[in-house]
Amino acid sequence: MRLRQVALDAAAAGLFVFPVKAGSKIPAFHGETQCRGRGPCAGGHQGWEQRATRDPAQIRRWWSHTSSRWNVGVACGPSGLVVIDLDTRTEPLPEWDGATTGREVLDQLAAQHGEILPDTYSTVTPTDGEHLYYRMPEGLALRNTHGGHGHSLGPLIDTRAGGGFVVGAGSIRPEGAYLVAEHGQIAELPAWLATLLTPPPPRPRRTTPLVLSAKDANALMAKILREETDHVTRAPQGQRQFTLLTAARVLGQWVGGGELDADNAYAVLLDAATAHIGVAGFTRAEAERTVTRGMSFGMRAPRTVTRGRSAGNDTGEE
C-alpha cells in the first residue's frame, strides 16, 4: 500500500493525481478510442486529466489491494503546475557549450537572461532526468512544450502544463524509482520563463480598421496607458510581476504599431511598478527586465489605429 500513501500525500499537498500502470508511465485509464461511454464516461469520455482528483476516498478505491502497485500520475493542469522536464543525452550540443543535460541548457538560458532559478520542489527520474515543479502564475494557461520545437525553452527541455502530466516521486519503473531531489515548497514560475513559454499573440484578423480622429486616437492611447499602469499599481502581492508583464505586452503591441512612444511606455510602466519595488524582494532590476521582455513580446503583434475624420467633421479639421 506504499504507493497509495504516496498518492494520498500528493493529494494532501494540493496535487491532482490519477493511477498510472505499474512499472510504467502510461495512464491506467482507457483512451478515448476504447471508450464505451459507461460509468464515469456516461456523459462523454473522461480521460486522466478530467478524472484526476484530490479526493482521499477515490484515491483509496483506485489504489486498492488489487491495484496497489499502480504508479502515481500528477495532472499538471488541474494542479496549477508547470513542470520543467530536463532530459539527458550522450552527444554534446555544440550550440550550448557542449551541454549534455537539460539542466546545463537551462542554467545557460538563465545566465543569458541575467536570472537565477529559484529553489523549488523537484524530483529525479529513473533515467537521470529532473522534474522541476513550479506553480502556474495566476491568469496564465500554458500548455505542454517539446524541447527545441515551437515555444519550448530549448533542446533537452520539455515542459508539462495544461494537457500534460508527470509521474510522481515514489513511483517505480524497471530502470529505477522517481525520487525527491529537493524538498520544500513549489515556487511560482519566474516571469522570464513564463514569457518564453507563452506563444506570441495571434496576428489580428483582417477586419474593418478602427478609424478615429487624431483627437480620439490620442484619447484612446491615454486611456490605455492609464488602465494598464493602474493594473500594475493595484496588483496584489504574488501577481505583481505577471501583471507588469501583461501590461508591458499590451503597451508593446501599440508601440509596435507606432501608436505609443517606446521610451514613454517603458517609463510609465516602470513608474507604476515603483509601488512594489522593495516589497518581498521585488527589485528595480527585476521590474526593468520584466517591462523590457513584455514590451518586446507585444511588439511581435503590433496594433494600430487609422486616423481619419471625426464624425460630423467634413473638413477633417480637429
HELIX and SHEET records of a PDB file:
HELIX    1   1 ARG A    2  ALA A   12  1                                  11    
HELIX    2   2 GLU A   32  GLN A   34  5                                   3    
HELIX    3   3 GLY A   39  CYS A   41  5                                   3    
HELIX    4   4 TRP A   48  ARG A   51  1                                   4    
HELIX    5   5 PRO A   56  TRP A   62  1                                   7    
HELIX    6   6 HIS A   65  SER A   67  5                                   3    
HELIX    7   7 CYS A   76  SER A   79  1                                   4    
HELIX    8   8 PRO A   94  TRP A   96  5                                   3    
HELIX    9   9 GLY A  102  GLN A  112  1                                  11    
HELIX   10  10 ALA A  191  LEU A  197  1                                   7    
HELIX   11  11 ALA A  214  ARG A  234  1                                  21    
HELIX   12  12 ARG A  240  GLY A  256  1                                  17    
HELIX   13  13 ALA A  262  ALA A  273  1                                  12    
HELIX   14  14 ARG A  284  GLY A  298  1                                  15    
SHEET    1   A 3 VAL A  17  VAL A  20  0                                        
SHEET    2   A 3 ASN A  71  ALA A  75 -1                                        
SHEET    3   A 3 PHE A 165  VAL A 167 -1                                        
SHEET    1   B 5 ILE A 157  ARG A 160  0                                        
SHEET    2   B 5 LEU A  81  LEU A  86 -1                                        
SHEET    3   B 5 GLU A 130  ARG A 135 -1                                        
SHEET    4   B 5 SER A 122  VAL A 124 -1                                        
SHEET    5   B 5 LEU A 179  GLU A 182 -1                                        
SHEET    1   C 4 ILE A 157  ARG A 160  0                                        
SHEET    2   C 4 LEU A  81  LEU A  86 -1                                        
SHEET    3   C 4 GLU A 130  ARG A 135 -1                                        
SHEET    4   C 4 ALA A 187  GLU A 188  1                                        
SHEET    1   D 2 THR A  88  LEU A  93  0                                        
SHEET    2   D 2 ALA A  99  THR A 101 -1                                        
SHEET    1   E 2 ILE A 172  ARG A 173  0                                        
SHEET    2   E 2 GLY A 176  ALA A 177 -1                                        
SHEET    1   F 2 VAL A 211  LEU A 212  0                                        
SHEET    2   F 2 THR A 306  ARG A 307  1                                        
END                                                                             
